[in-house]
Amino acid sequence: MESAVIVVSAIASYAGKWGAWISHIYVDNPHSVAGGREIWKLPKELAQFSWEGSDSVKASPLGYRVTVSQGNLQLCSLNYSKQSLALPVPFSGNVFSAGSSNLLMFKGEFQSRIGSIKGEVEIPEESNFSSLKLGQPLLTFGCEDMRLIAGAPQIVGNRAAEFSY
């Protein structure tokens, strides 16, 4: 089982096509990092996930906590409650990514049992997420038995050349 934090920081449009723009992905599997970067040109990085709490021992006032770190740098933590009712939800949509010279798009298919939970996010100032200026979530959902399938990427455009003088 792989753990992941995926930040969809925008919904973007290019040439009449809409899709999600993923700014950060942290996973705990080095093979996933390599595949995500090589095949889909996604900004995947390796991170450590620390899961705390159980039905008998609370790790936070809400009961559970997951902390995501890279070495000694804490990226974020989520204090959350146990999920009560989960319903199966399928979803699919486009995702944009960028190689060195091409803008890519692929179809992402998502399936999970999703339920509402209470959640509180903590982002240290030195975290890579702090520049996103994320506040506390209005809604938090827990996903059980999540499956993500990323289709083959297609080139949809060229990136503009960057020059510096």
C-alpha positions as a Python dict, from the first residue, in 0.01 Angstrom:
ca = {
    (1, 'M'): (0, 0, 0),
    (2, 'E'): (141, 335, -106),
    (3, 'S'): (85, 660, 80),
    (4, 'A'): (57, 985, -116),
    (5, 'V'): (-13, 1355, -82),
    (6, 'I'): (-137, 1507, -407),
    (7, 'V'): (-192, 1882, -434),
    (8, 'V'): (-417, 1993, -720),
    (9, 'S'): (-342, 2365, -710),
    (10, 'A'): (-550, 2471, -1013),
    (11, 'I'): (-803, 2372, -1272),
    (12, 'A'): (-653, 2483, -1603),
    (13, 'S'): (-765, 2520, -1963),
    (14, 'Y'): (-552, 2480, -2274),
    (15, 'A'): (-677, 2469, -2635),
    (16, 'G'): (-1034, 2415, -2517),
    (17, 'K'): (-945, 2126, -2286),
    (18, 'W'): (-989, 2148, -1909),
    (19, 'G'): (-786, 1958, -1653),
    (20, 'A'): (-623, 1953, -1313),
    (21, 'W'): (-277, 2103, -1260),
    (22, 'I'): (-87, 1908, -994),
    (23, 'S'): (179, 2120, -826),
    (24, 'H'): (308, 1871, -566),
    (25, 'I'): (305, 1493, -521),
    (26, 'Y'): (480, 1317, -236),
    (27, 'V'): (483, 936, -217),
    (28, 'D'): (666, 674, -14),
    (29, 'N'): (759, 446, -305),
    (30, 'P'): (1074, 520, -511),
    (31, 'H'): (939, 322, -810),
    (32, 'S'): (631, 546, -812),
    (33, 'V'): (854, 856, -810),
    (34, 'A'): (1055, 726, -1107),
    (35, 'G'): (748, 625, -1310),
    (36, 'G'): (558, 945, -1236),
    (37, 'R'): (848, 1161, -1345),
    (38, 'E'): (952, 955, -1649),
    (39, 'I'): (614, 861, -1798),
    (40, 'W'): (375, 1140, -1691),
    (41, 'K'): (627, 1420, -1616),
    (42, 'L'): (466, 1474, -1275),
    (43, 'P'): (650, 1654, -990),
    (44, 'K'): (673, 1342, -770),
    (45, 'E'): (910, 1338, -474),
    (46, 'L'): (989, 1080, -211),
    (47, 'A'): (862, 1143, 143),
    (48, 'Q'): (806, 959, 470),
    (49, 'F'): (456, 912, 616),
    (50, 'S'): (405, 858, 988),
    (51, 'W'): (59, 730, 1085),
    (52, 'E'): (-50, 762, 1451),
    (53, 'G'): (-358, 677, 1652),
    (54, 'S'): (-591, 383, 1695),
    (55, 'D'): (-938, 315, 1824),
    (56, 'S'): (-795, 289, 2177),
    (57, 'V'): (-507, 543, 2168),
    (58, 'K'): (-570, 893, 2033),
    (59, 'A'): (-285, 1076, 1859),
    (60, 'S'): (-470, 1409, 1846),
    (61, 'P'): (-795, 1560, 1976),
    (62, 'L'): (-962, 1424, 1659),
    (63, 'G'): (-810, 1080, 1716),
    (64, 'Y'): (-564, 1023, 1434),
    (65, 'R'): (-265, 1196, 1273),
    (66, 'V'): (-53, 1150, 963),
    (67, 'T'): (271, 1347, 929),
    (68, 'V'): (453, 1384, 597),
    (69, 'S'): (828, 1459, 603),
    (70, 'Q'): (1136, 1465, 384),
    (71, 'G'): (1430, 1381, 606),
    (72, 'N'): (1422, 1634, 893),
    (73, 'L'): (1181, 1870, 711),
    (74, 'Q'): (816, 1830, 807),
    (75, 'L'): (596, 1911, 506),
    (76, 'C'): (255, 1887, 673),
    (77, 'S'): (42, 1693, 915),
    (78, 'L'): (-326, 1615, 920),
    (79, 'N'): (-520, 1553, 1238),
    (80, 'Y'): (-840, 1369, 1148),
    (81, 'S'): (-1138, 1180, 1281),
    (82, 'K'): (-1239, 827, 1193),
    (83, 'Q'): (-1454, 791, 884),
    (84, 'S'): (-1807, 683, 966),
    (85, 'L'): (-1996, 621, 640),
    (86, 'A'): (-1810, 563, 314),
    (87, 'L'): (-1975, 540, -27),
    (88, 'P'): (-1814, 413, -349),
    (89, 'V'): (-1735, 704, -582),
    (90, 'P'): (-1586, 679, -933),
    (91, 'F'): (-1444, 993, -1099),
    (92, 'S'): (-1241, 1068, -1408),
    (93, 'G'): (-1088, 1380, -1558),
    (94, 'N'): (-796, 1528, -1744),
    (95, 'V'): (-461, 1609, -1582),
    (96, 'F'): (-198, 1843, -1730),
    (97, 'S'): (175, 1803, -1681),
    (98, 'A'): (482, 1952, -1846),
    (99, 'G'): (801, 1800, -1982),
    (100, 'S'): (1105, 2004, -2074),
    (101, 'S'): (947, 2126, -2400),
    (102, 'N'): (595, 1980, -2417),
    (103, 'L'): (265, 2031, -2240),
    (104, 'L'): (111, 1689, -2174),
    (105, 'M'): (-239, 1576, -2086),
    (106, 'F'): (-362, 1238, -1965),
    (107, 'K'): (-689, 1099, -1833),
    (108, 'G'): (-696, 1014, -1467),
    (109, 'E'): (-946, 762, -1332),
    (110, 'F'): (-1019, 753, -960),
    (111, 'Q'): (-1221, 505, -761),
    (112, 'S'): (-1256, 495, -383),
    (113, 'R'): (-1492, 463, -92),
    (114, 'I'): (-1523, 824, 25),
    (115, 'G'): (-1669, 960, 346),
    (116, 'S'): (-1667, 1289, 531),
    (117, 'I'): (-1424, 1330, 822),
    (118, 'K'): (-1316, 1617, 1046),
    (119, 'G'): (-968, 1737, 960),
    (120, 'E'): (-713, 1999, 1066),
    (121, 'V'): (-404, 2067, 856),
    (122, 'E'): (-74, 2189, 1003),
    (123, 'I'): (184, 2334, 761),
    (124, 'P'): (515, 2455, 906),
    (125, 'E'): (651, 2782, 765),
    (126, 'E'): (960, 2606, 622),
    (127, 'S'): (744, 2354, 430),
    (128, 'N'): (725, 2350, 50),
    (129, 'F'): (347, 2391, 96),
    (130, 'S'): (367, 2720, 290),
    (131, 'S'): (387, 2930, -29),
    (132, 'L'): (44, 2795, -131),
    (133, 'K'): (-113, 2983, 163),
    (134, 'L'): (-353, 2700, 240),
    (135, 'G'): (-600, 2759, 519),
    (136, 'Q'): (-800, 2506, 714),
    (137, 'P'): (-1013, 2288, 485),
    (138, 'L'): (-1384, 2360, 460),
    (139, 'L'): (-1451, 1993, 389),
    (140, 'T'): (-1228, 1692, 449),
    (141, 'F'): (-1286, 1351, 300),
    (142, 'G'): (-1126, 1020, 380),
    (143, 'C'): (-1060, 769, 103),
    (144, 'E'): (-1055, 395, 161),
    (145, 'D'): (-938, 141, -97),
    (146, 'M'): (-840, 420, -336),
    (147, 'R'): (-730, 330, -687),
    (148, 'L'): (-582, 577, -934),
    (149, 'I'): (-522, 492, -1298),
    (150, 'A'): (-330, 737, -1515),
    (151, 'G'): (-377, 699, -1889),
    (152, 'A'): (-102, 737, -2148),
    (153, 'P'): (9, 1102, -2176),
    (154, 'Q'): (-47, 1288, -2502),
    (155, 'I'): (135, 1599, -2621),
    (156, 'V'): (-119, 1884, -2644),
    (157, 'G'): (119, 2179, -2688),
    (158, 'N'): (471, 2316, -2666),
    (159, 'R'): (609, 2504, -2371),
    (160, 'A'): (738, 2850, -2447),
    (161, 'A'): (1114, 2878, -2434),
    (162, 'E'): (1249, 3053, -2126),
    (163, 'F'): (1532, 3300, -2171),
    (164, 'S'): (1743, 3484, -1919),
    (165, 'Y'): (1996, 3754, -1999),
}
